[in-house]
Amino acid sequence: MVSEYKVIGDAEDFAAHYLKNKLYNTPDKLTLGDGLPGFCLLLSEISSGSNYFTGVKDELVIDIVSEMNKTKLNLSLWSGLCGVAVGISALNTDGRYNKILMKIEKSIIASLKLYFKNNDLDKAKLENNMFKYYDLFSGFSGVLVYLVNSNVQIFEKERKDLIANILRYFSLLTKYSVYKDNKVRNYTILEKNMTDSMKNDFNHNVVILGKSHGISSVLSSVNMIHKSDQSDLSENIKEILVDEIEKTYDRNCIFPTFLSNNESMQKETFINNSWCYGSFPILNTLMSVESADIYLRRHIEFLESDDSYISGYNNVDIFCHGKSGLAYLIHNYYLSTGEPLALKKRQQLISELSEVETGKSILKYRDEKDNKSTRKVGLLEGQIGVHLALINILKEKRFDLDWIFLVDNL
């Protein structure tokens, strides 16, 4: 039996170590994935019951604001202004940081208005499209989900206008263009716009499906728009993306990591069941969009899969492509459906995480790169994300800001 008391104690020990040794003093200090904003989410979970952390919040916010004043940030959710606002809002339980948040949001709104005034959505064209323009981490999916979930209400009209502009961008992204005598959707990544690692694997244009960098991030973020803001445009975007993703599903509960020339590329799909590129979060999104019985059946098929298949990508611990992220998604599914298989699989994963031992090291949880173990501290690929997932699973709840991972309401 995994002890909630021990899990919270481990998180508190890590947080104290993180603060004492100033592990946030890195070039990524202001990023949600690796810096202070991500740590703020963990601190918001553990600070209410601990005198040690009582005075820490103000110090962290002051540090963040000071760093912002000497750093030029982009708008993105995971490495820019939107992510900074998320971190501060996590600590803003009593409203004491409202003025700071309003100032940040004013900057976000102004920058977005200027962008749409000058750019005219050129980046939605096939010849210009790169995943960093539309994805969750760097692109408009992350900005959209921030605008939808931000609690700062003074810019309501501007925010609705900007949401409409982002939907126009996504709508253009789903249109067809002609490339080498073939019709392809504009969200296709052409060879010339691929990252170096993608070029090593593919010699044709590709479509990315996953939750972090793929078209399911667009689908999930558009689906999170409040019902009152839904439009024919958003419904059309969702219909096209669901159709694209559905075409790729196979009988082994797998969505491929990439599509190339309209054929499934099986690269890594047999082991990649992580949050970032895996099949389970894509199933979650489809179920959230359509609520059809077929998606309940597919979730059960997934949960009945072999243990080795469901244990996460590379058998590591982190949220992004490891056990804790998958455990949290299964946890969300269990909270929504009460499915016994989900409870069993969730328990299996958190048991494995609770048994991790690293001697006296406070950095318990591992990732893997180039076949070597690494132990980072951040929310996305480190200790913070694992602690945050475990605490909320054992408390039988979701954390309020889990929309940053595009966790769907099922």
Contacts in CASP RR format, 6 or more apart in sequence:
PFRMAT RR
TARGET T0000
AUTHOR 0000-0000-0000
METHOD contacts of the structure
MODEL  1
MVSEYKVIGDAEDFAAHYLKNKLYNTPDKLTLGDGLPGFCLLLSEISSGS
NYFTGVKDELVIDIVSEMNKTKLNLSLWSGLCGVAVGISALNTDGRYNKI
LMKIEKSIIASLKLYFKNNDLDKAKLENNMFKYYDLFSGFSGVLVYLVNS
NVQIFEKERKDLIANILRYFSLLTKYSVYKDNKVRNYTILEKNMTDSMKN
DFNHNVVILGKSHGISSVLSSVNMIHKSDQSDLSENIKEILVDEIEKTYD
RNCIFPTFLSNNESMQKETFINNSWCYGSFPILNTLMSVESADIYLRRHI
EFLESDDSYISGYNNVDIFCHGKSGLAYLIHNYYLSTGEPLALKKRQQLI
SELSEVETGKSILKYRDEKDNKSTRKVGLLEGQIGVHLALINILKEKRFD
LDWIFLVDNL
2 347 0 8 1.000
2 350 0 8 1.000
2 351 0 8 1.000
2 354 0 8 1.000
2 390 0 8 1.000
2 394 0 8 1.000
3 354 0 8 1.000
4 391 0 8 1.000
4 394 0 8 1.000
4 395 0 8 1.000
6 354 0 8 1.000
7 354 0 8 1.000
7 387 0 8 1.000
7 390 0 8 1.000
7 391 0 8 1.000
7 394 0 8 1.000
8 46 0 8 1.000
8 391 0 8 1.000
10 364 0 8 1.000
10 387 0 8 1.000
11 42 0 8 1.000
11 45 0 8 1.000
11 46 0 8 1.000
11 387 0 8 1.000
11 390 0 8 1.000
11 391 0 8 1.000
12 46 0 8 1.000
12 50 0 8 1.000
12 52 0 8 1.000
12 53 0 8 1.000
13 362 0 8 1.000
14 362 0 8 1.000
14 363 0 8 1.000
14 364 0 8 1.000
14 383 0 8 1.000
14 384 0 8 1.000
14 387 0 8 1.000
15 39 0 8 1.000
15 42 0 8 1.000
15 43 0 8 1.000
15 46 0 8 1.000
15 53 0 8 1.000
16 52 0 8 1.000
17 23 0 8 1.000
17 362 0 8 1.000
18 24 0 8 1.000
18 39 0 8 1.000
18 377 0 8 1.000
18 383 0 8 1.000
19 56 0 8 1.000
23 377 0 8 1.000
24 35 0 8 1.000
24 36 0 8 1.000
24 39 0 8 1.000
24 377 0 8 1.000
26 34 0 8 1.000
26 35 0 8 1.000
28 34 0 8 1.000
28 35 0 8 1.000
28 79 0 8 1.000
29 35 0 8 1.000
29 36 0 8 1.000
29 67 0 8 1.000
30 36 0 8 1.000
30 37 0 8 1.000
30 64 0 8 1.000
30 67 0 8 1.000
30 68 0 8 1.000
30 71 0 8 1.000
30 73 0 8 1.000
30 80 0 8 1.000
30 84 0 8 1.000
31 37 0 8 1.000
31 78 0 8 1.000
31 79 0 8 1.000
31 80 0 8 1.000
31 83 0 8 1.000
32 38 0 8 1.000
32 77 0 8 1.000
32 78 0 8 1.000
32 79 0 8 1.000
32 80 0 8 1.000
32 83 0 8 1.000
32 84 0 8 1.000
32 86 0 8 1.000
32 87 0 8 1.000
32 379 0 8 1.000
32 380 0 8 1.000
32 404 0 8 1.000
33 78 0 8 1.000
33 79 0 8 1.000
33 378 0 8 1.000
33 379 0 8 1.000
33 380 0 8 1.000
33 381 0 8 1.000
34 376 0 8 1.000
34 377 0 8 1.000
34 378 0 8 1.000
34 379 0 8 1.000
34 380 0 8 1.000
34 381 0 8 1.000
35 378 0 8 1.000
35 379 0 8 1.000
36 60 0 8 1.000
36 63 0 8 1.000
36 64 0 8 1.000
36 67 0 8 1.000
36 87 0 8 1.000
37 64 0 8 1.000
37 83 0 8 1.000
37 84 0 8 1.000
37 86 0 8 1.000
37 87 0 8 1.000
37 88 0 8 1.000
38 86 0 8 1.000
38 87 0 8 1.000
38 90 0 8 1.000
38 378 0 8 1.000
38 379 0 8 1.000
38 384 0 8 1.000
39 60 0 8 1.000
39 378 0 8 1.000
39 379 0 8 1.000
39 384 0 8 1.000
40 60 0 8 1.000
40 87 0 8 1.000
40 88 0 8 1.000
40 90 0 8 1.000
40 91 0 8 1.000
41 86 0 8 1.000
41 87 0 8 1.000
41 90 0 8 1.000
41 379 0 8 1.000
41 384 0 8 1.000
41 388 0 8 1.000
41 399 0 8 1.000
41 401 0 8 1.000
42 379 0 8 1.000
42 384 0 8 1.000
42 385 0 8 1.000
42 387 0 8 1.000
42 388 0 8 1.000
43 53 0 8 1.000
43 56 0 8 1.000
43 57 0 8 1.000
43 60 0 8 1.000
43 90 0 8 1.000
43 91 0 8 1.000
44 90 0 8 1.000
44 91 0 8 1.000
44 93 0 8 1.000
45 388 0 8 1.000
45 391 0 8 1.000
45 392 0 8 1.000
45 399 0 8 1.000
46 53 0 8 1.000
46 391 0 8 1.000
47 53 0 8 1.000
47 54 0 8 1.000
47 56 0 8 1.000
47 57 0 8 1.000
57 91 0 8 1.000
60 91 0 8 1.000
61 88 0 8 1.000
61 91 0 8 1.000
61 97 0 8 1.000
61 100 0 8 1.000
64 84 0 8 1.000
64 88 0 8 1.000
65 100 0 8 1.000
68 84 0 8 1.000
73 79 0 8 1.000
73 80 0 8 1.000
73 81 0 8 1.000
73 84 0 8 1.000
74 80 0 8 1.000
74 81 0 8 1.000
74 138 0 8 1.000
75 81 0 8 1.000
75 82 0 8 1.000
75 108 0 8 1.000
75 111 0 8 1.000
75 112 0 8 1.000
75 115 0 8 1.000
75 143 0 8 1.000
76 82 0 8 1.000
76 83 0 8 1.000
76 137 0 8 1.000
76 138 0 8 1.000
76 139 0 8 1.000
76 142 0 8 1.000
76 143 0 8 1.000
77 83 0 8 1.000
77 86 0 8 1.000
77 136 0 8 1.000
77 137 0 8 1.000
77 139 0 8 1.000
77 142 0 8 1.000
77 143 0 8 1.000
77 145 0 8 1.000
77 146 0 8 1.000
77 404 0 8 1.000
78 136 0 8 1.000
78 137 0 8 1.000
78 138 0 8 1.000
78 142 0 8 1.000
78 380 0 8 1.000
78 404 0 8 1.000
79 137 0 8 1.000
79 138 0 8 1.000
81 104 0 8 1.000
81 107 0 8 1.000
81 108 0 8 1.000
81 111 0 8 1.000
82 108 0 8 1.000
82 142 0 8 1.000
82 143 0 8 1.000
82 146 0 8 1.000
83 146 0 8 1.000
83 404 0 8 1.000
84 104 0 8 1.000
85 101 0 8 1.000
85 104 0 8 1.000
85 105 0 8 1.000
85 108 0 8 1.000
85 146 0 8 1.000
85 150 0 8 1.000
85 152 0 8 1.000
86 146 0 8 1.000
86 401 0 8 1.000
86 404 0 8 1.000
87 401 0 8 1.000
88 97 0 8 1.000
88 100 0 8 1.000
88 101 0 8 1.000
88 104 0 8 1.000
89 97 0 8 1.000
89 101 0 8 1.000
89 150 0 8 1.000
89 151 0 8 1.000
89 401 0 8 1.000
90 400 0 8 1.000
90 401 0 8 1.000
91 97 0 8 1.000
92 98 0 8 1.000
92 101 0 8 1.000
98 152 0 8 1.000
101 151 0 8 1.000
101 152 0 8 1.000
102 152 0 8 1.000
102 154 0 8 1.000
105 150 0 8 1.000
105 152 0 8 1.000
105 154 0 8 1.000
105 155 0 8 1.000
106 155 0 8 1.000
108 146 0 8 1.000
109 155 0 8 1.000
109 158 0 8 1.000
109 159 0 8 1.000
109 162 0 8 1.000
112 143 0 8 1.000
112 162 0 8 1.000
112 165 0 8 1.000
113 158 0 8 1.000
113 162 0 8 1.000
116 162 0 8 1.000
116 165 0 8 1.000
121 165 0 8 1.000
121 168 0 8 1.000
121 169 0 8 1.000
121 172 0 8 1.000
122 128 0 8 1.000
123 129 0 8 1.000
123 130 0 8 1.000
123 133 0 8 1.000
123 169 0 8 1.000
124 133 0 8 1.000
124 169 0 8 1.000
124 170 0 8 1.000
124 172 0 8 1.000
124 173 0 8 1.000
124 186 0 8 1.000
125 172 0 8 1.000
125 177 0 8 1.000
125 186 0 8 1.000
126 177 0 8 1.000
126 179 0 8 1.000
126 184 0 8 1.000
126 186 0 8 1.000
126 188 0 8 1.000
126 190 0 8 1.000
127 177 0 8 1.000
127 190 0 8 1.000
128 193 0 8 1.000
129 173 0 8 1.000
129 186 0 8 1.000
129 187 0 8 1.000
129 188 0 8 1.000
129 189 0 8 1.000
129 190 0 8 1.000
129 193 0 8 1.000
130 189 0 8 1.000
130 193 0 8 1.000
131 189 0 8 1.000
131 208 0 8 1.000
131 213 0 8 1.000
131 214 0 8 1.000
132 138 0 8 1.000
132 139 0 8 1.000
132 213 0 8 1.000
133 139 0 8 1.000
133 140 0 8 1.000
134 140 0 8 1.000
134 141 0 8 1.000
134 169 0 8 1.000
134 170 0 8 1.000
134 173 0 8 1.000
134 187 0 8 1.000
134 214 0 8 1.000
134 215 0 8 1.000
134 217 0 8 1.000
134 218 0 8 1.000
135 141 0 8 1.000
135 142 0 8 1.000
135 212 0 8 1.000
135 213 0 8 1.000
135 214 0 8 1.000
135 217 0 8 1.000
136 142 0 8 1.000
136 145 0 8 1.000
136 211 0 8 1.000
136 212 0 8 1.000
136 213 0 8 1.000
136 217 0 8 1.000
136 221 0 8 1.000
136 406 0 8 1.000
137 212 0 8 1.000
137 213 0 8 1.000
140 166 0 8 1.000
140 169 0 8 1.000
140 170 0 8 1.000
140 221 0 8 1.000
141 217 0 8 1.000
141 218 0 8 1.000
141 220 0 8 1.000
141 221 0 8 1.000
141 406 0 8 1.000
142 217 0 8 1.000
142 221 0 8 1.000
143 166 0 8 1.000
144 163 0 8 1.000
144 166 0 8 1.000
144 221 0 8 1.000
144 222 0 8 1.000
144 224 0 8 1.000
144 225 0 8 1.000
145 220 0 8 1.000
145 221 0 8 1.000
145 224 0 8 1.000
145 403 0 8 1.000
145 404 0 8 1.000
145 406 0 8 1.000
147 159 0 8 1.000
147 162 0 8 1.000
147 163 0 8 1.000
147 166 0 8 1.000
148 163 0 8 1.000
148 221 0 8 1.000
148 224 0 8 1.000
148 225 0 8 1.000
148 226 0 8 1.000
148 229 0 8 1.000
148 403 0 8 1.000
149 224 0 8 1.000
149 401 0 8 1.000
149 403 0 8 1.000
150 159 0 8 1.000
160 229 0 8 1.000
163 225 0 8 1.000
163 229 0 8 1.000
164 231 0 8 1.000
167 222 0 8 1.000
167 231 0 8 1.000
167 233 0 8 1.000
167 234 0 8 1.000
167 237 0 8 1.000
168 233 0 8 1.000
170 218 0 8 1.000
170 222 0 8 1.000
170 237 0 8 1.000
171 233 0 8 1.000
171 236 0 8 1.000
171 237 0 8 1.000
172 186 0 8 1.000
173 185 0 8 1.000
173 186 0 8 1.000
173 187 0 8 1.000
173 218 0 8 1.000
174 185 0 8 1.000
174 186 0 8 1.000
174 187 0 8 1.000
174 236 0 8 1.000
174 237 0 8 1.000
174 240 0 8 1.000
174 241 0 8 1.000
175 185 0 8 1.000
175 186 0 8 1.000
176 183 0 8 1.000
176 184 0 8 1.000
176 185 0 8 1.000
176 186 0 8 1.000
177 183 0 8 1.000
177 184 0 8 1.000
177 185 0 8 1.000
177 186 0 8 1.000
178 184 0 8 1.000
179 188 0 8 1.000
179 190 0 8 1.000
179 205 0 8 1.000
184 205 0 8 1.000
185 207 0 8 1.000
185 240 0 8 1.000
185 244 0 8 1.000
187 207 0 8 1.000
187 215 0 8 1.000
187 218 0 8 1.000
188 205 0 8 1.000
188 206 0 8 1.000
188 207 0 8 1.000
189 198 0 8 1.000
189 205 0 8 1.000
189 206 0 8 1.000
189 207 0 8 1.000
189 208 0 8 1.000
190 205 0 8 1.000
191 199 0 8 1.000
191 202 0 8 1.000
191 203 0 8 1.000
191 204 0 8 1.000
191 205 0 8 1.000
194 202 0 8 1.000
194 206 0 8 1.000
198 206 0 8 1.000
201 258 0 8 1.000
201 267 0 8 1.000
202 258 0 8 1.000
202 260 0 8 1.000
202 265 0 8 1.000
204 260 0 8 1.000
204 261 0 8 1.000
205 260 0 8 1.000
205 261 0 8 1.000
206 258 0 8 1.000
206 259 0 8 1.000
206 260 0 8 1.000
206 265 0 8 1.000
207 214 0 8 1.000
207 215 0 8 1.000
207 244 0 8 1.000
207 258 0 8 1.000
207 259 0 8 1.000
207 260 0 8 1.000
208 214 0 8 1.000
208 215 0 8 1.000
208 257 0 8 1.000
208 258 0 8 1.000
209 215 0 8 1.000
209 216 0 8 1.000
209 245 0 8 1.000
209 248 0 8 1.000
209 255 0 8 1.000
209 256 0 8 1.000
209 257 0 8 1.000
209 258 0 8 1.000
209 259 0 8 1.000
209 277 0 8 1.000
209 282 0 8 1.000
210 216 0 8 1.000
210 217 0 8 1.000
210 255 0 8 1.000
210 257 0 8 1.000
210 276 0 8 1.000
210 277 0 8 1.000
210 278 0 8 1.000
210 281 0 8 1.000
210 282 0 8 1.000
211 217 0 8 1.000
211 220 0 8 1.000
211 275 0 8 1.000
211 276 0 8 1.000
211 277 0 8 1.000
211 278 0 8 1.000
211 281 0 8 1.000
211 282 0 8 1.000
211 285 0 8 1.000
211 405 0 8 1.000
211 406 0 8 1.000
212 275 0 8 1.000
212 276 0 8 1.000
212 277 0 8 1.000
212 320 0 8 1.000
213 276 0 8 1.000
213 277 0 8 1.000
215 241 0 8 1.000
215 244 0 8 1.000
215 245 0 8 1.000
216 241 0 8 1.000
216 245 0 8 1.000
216 281 0 8 1.000
216 282 0 8 1.000
216 285 0 8 1.000
217 406 0 8 1.000
218 237 0 8 1.000
218 241 0 8 1.000
219 237 0 8 1.000
219 238 0 8 1.000
219 241 0 8 1.000
219 242 0 8 1.000
219 245 0 8 1.000
219 285 0 8 1.000
219 289 0 8 1.000
220 285 0 8 1.000
220 288 0 8 1.000
220 406 0 8 1.000
220 408 0 8 1.000
221 406 0 8 1.000
222 234 0 8 1.000
222 237 0 8 1.000
222 238 0 8 1.000
222 241 0 8 1.000
223 238 0 8 1.000
223 285 0 8 1.000
223 288 0 8 1.000
223 289 0 8 1.000
223 408 0 8 1.000
224 403 0 8 1.000
224 406 0 8 1.000
224 408 0 8 1.000
224 409 0 8 1.000
225 234 0 8 1.000
238 289 0 8 1.000
242 286 0 8 1.000
242 289 0 8 1.000
242 290 0 8 1.000
245 255 0 8 1.000
245 282 0 8 1.000
245 286 0 8 1.000
246 286 0 8 1.000
248 255 0 8 1.000
248 256 0 8 1.000
248 259 0 8 1.000
248 264 0 8 1.000
249 255 0 8 1.000
249 298 0 8 1.000
250 264 0 8 1.000
253 279 0 8 1.000
253 283 0 8 1.000
253 298 0 8 1.000
253 301 0 8 1.000
253 302 0 8 1.000
253 305 0 8 1.000
254 269 0 8 1.000
254 270 0 8 1.000
254 279 0 8 1.000
255 269 0 8 1.000
255 278 0 8 1.000
255 279 0 8 1.000
255 282 0 8 1.000
255 283 0 8 1.000
256 264 0 8 1.000
256 265 0 8 1.000
256 266 0 8 1.000
256 267 0 8 1.000
256 269 0 8 1.000
257 265 0 8 1.000
257 267 0 8 1.000
257 268 0 8 1.000
257 269 0 8 1.000
257 272 0 8 1.000
257 277 0 8 1.000
257 278 0 8 1.000
258 265 0 8 1.000
258 267 0 8 1.000
259 265 0 8 1.000
268 277 0 8 1.000
268 313 0 8 1.000
269 279 0 8 1.000
270 309 0 8 1.000
271 309 0 8 1.000
271 312 0 8 1.000
271 313 0 8 1.000
271 314 0 8 1.000
272 278 0 8 1.000
272 279 0 8 1.000
272 312 0 8 1.000
272 313 0 8 1.000
272 321 0 8 1.000
273 279 0 8 1.000
273 280 0 8 1.000
273 309 0 8 1.000
273 310 0 8 1.000
273 311 0 8 1.000
273 312 0 8 1.000
273 313 0 8 1.000
273 326 0 8 1.000
274 312 0 8 1.000
274 313 0 8 1.000
274 320 0 8 1.000
274 321 0 8 1.000
274 322 0 8 1.000
274 325 0 8 1.000
274 326 0 8 1.000
275 281 0 8 1.000
275 319 0 8 1.000
275 320 0 8 1.000
275 321 0 8 1.000
275 322 0 8 1.000
275 325 0 8 1.000
275 326 0 8 1.000
275 328 0 8 1.000
275 329 0 8 1.000
275 405 0 8 1.000
276 313 0 8 1.000
276 320 0 8 1.000
276 321 0 8 1.000
277 313 0 8 1.000
277 321 0 8 1.000
278 313 0 8 1.000
279 302 0 8 1.000
280 299 0 8 1.000
280 302 0 8 1.000
280 326 0 8 1.000
280 329 0 8 1.000
280 330 0 8 1.000
281 329 0 8 1.000
281 406 0 8 1.000
281 408 0 8 1.000
283 295 0 8 1.000
283 298 0 8 1.000
283 299 0 8 1.000
283 302 0 8 1.000
284 329 0 8 1.000
284 332 0 8 1.000
284 333 0 8 1.000
284 407 0 8 1.000
284 408 0 8 1.000
284 410 0 8 1.000
285 406 0 8 1.000
285 408 0 8 1.000
286 295 0 8 1.000
287 295 0 8 1.000
287 296 0 8 1.000
287 299 0 8 1.000
287 408 0 8 1.000
287 410 0 8 1.000
288 408 0 8 1.000
288 409 0 8 1.000
288 410 0 8 1.000
296 337 0 8 1.000
299 333 0 8 1.000
299 337 0 8 1.000
299 339 0 8 1.000
299 342 0 8 1.000
300 339 0 8 1.000
300 341 0 8 1.000
302 310 0 8 1.000
303 310 0 8 1.000
303 330 0 8 1.000
303 339 0 8 1.000
303 341 0 8 1.000
303 342 0 8 1.000
303 344 0 8 1.000
303 345 0 8 1.000
304 341 0 8 1.000
307 348 0 8 1.000
310 326 0 8 1.000
310 345 0 8 1.000
311 323 0 8 1.000
311 326 0 8 1.000
311 349 0 8 1.000
311 352 0 8 1.000
312 321 0 8 1.000
312 322 0 8 1.000
312 323 0 8 1.000
312 326 0 8 1.000
313 321 0 8 1.000
313 322 0 8 1.000
314 321 0 8 1.000
314 322 0 8 1.000
314 368 0 8 1.000
315 322 0 8 1.000
315 323 0 8 1.000
316 322 0 8 1.000
316 323 0 8 1.000
316 366 0 8 1.000
316 367 0 8 1.000
316 368 0 8 1.000
317 323 0 8 1.000
317 324 0 8 1.000
317 353 0 8 1.000
317 356 0 8 1.000
317 364 0 8 1.000
317 365 0 8 1.000
317 366 0 8 1.000
317 367 0 8 1.000
317 386 0 8 1.000
318 324 0 8 1.000
318 325 0 8 1.000
318 365 0 8 1.000
318 366 0 8 1.000
318 367 0 8 1.000
318 376 0 8 1.000
318 380 0 8 1.000
318 381 0 8 1.000
318 382 0 8 1.000
318 385 0 8 1.000
318 386 0 8 1.000
319 325 0 8 1.000
319 328 0 8 1.000
319 379 0 8 1.000
319 380 0 8 1.000
319 381 0 8 1.000
319 382 0 8 1.000
319 385 0 8 1.000
319 386 0 8 1.000
319 388 0 8 1.000
319 389 0 8 1.000
319 405 0 8 1.000
320 380 0 8 1.000
320 381 0 8 1.000
321 367 0 8 1.000
322 367 0 8 1.000
323 349 0 8 1.000
323 352 0 8 1.000
323 353 0 8 1.000
324 349 0 8 1.000
324 353 0 8 1.000
324 365 0 8 1.000
324 385 0 8 1.000
324 386 0 8 1.000
324 389 0 8 1.000
324 390 0 8 1.000
325 389 0 8 1.000
325 405 0 8 1.000
326 349 0 8 1.000
327 346 0 8 1.000
327 349 0 8 1.000
327 350 0 8 1.000
327 353 0 8 1.000
327 389 0 8 1.000
327 390 0 8 1.000
327 393 0 8 1.000
328 389 0 8 1.000
328 392 0 8 1.000
328 393 0 8 1.000
328 402 0 8 1.000
328 405 0 8 1.000
328 407 0 8 1.000
329 407 0 8 1.000
330 342 0 8 1.000
330 345 0 8 1.000
330 346 0 8 1.000
330 349 0 8 1.000
331 342 0 8 1.000
331 346 0 8 1.000
331 389 0 8 1.000
331 392 0 8 1.000
331 393 0 8 1.000
331 398 0 8 1.000
332 398 0 8 1.000
332 402 0 8 1.000
332 407 0 8 1.000
332 408 0 8 1.000
332 410 0 8 1.000
333 339 0 8 1.000
333 342 0 8 1.000
333 410 0 8 1.000
334 342 0 8 1.000
334 343 0 8 1.000
334 346 0 8 1.000
335 396 0 8 1.000
335 397 0 8 1.000
335 398 0 8 1.000
336 409 0 8 1.000
336 410 0 8 1.000
337 410 0 8 1.000
346 393 0 8 1.000
350 390 0 8 1.000
350 393 0 8 1.000
350 394 0 8 1.000
353 365 0 8 1.000
353 386 0 8 1.000
353 390 0 8 1.000
354 390 0 8 1.000
356 364 0 8 1.000
356 365 0 8 1.000
356 366 0 8 1.000
357 364 0 8 1.000
358 364 0 8 1.000
358 375 0 8 1.000
361 375 0 8 1.000
363 375 0 8 1.000
363 376 0 8 1.000
363 377 0 8 1.000
363 383 0 8 1.000
364 375 0 8 1.000
364 383 0 8 1.000
364 386 0 8 1.000
365 375 0 8 1.000
365 382 0 8 1.000
365 383 0 8 1.000
365 386 0 8 1.000
366 373 0 8 1.000
366 374 0 8 1.000
366 375 0 8 1.000
367 373 0 8 1.000
367 374 0 8 1.000
367 375 0 8 1.000
367 376 0 8 1.000
367 381 0 8 1.000
367 382 0 8 1.000
368 374 0 8 1.000
375 382 0 8 1.000
375 383 0 8 1.000
376 382 0 8 1.000
376 383 0 8 1.000
377 383 0 8 1.000
377 384 0 8 1.000
378 384 0 8 1.000
378 385 0 8 1.000
379 385 0 8 1.000
379 388 0 8 1.000
388 399 0 8 1.000
392 398 0 8 1.000
392 399 0 8 1.000
398 407 0 8 1.000
END
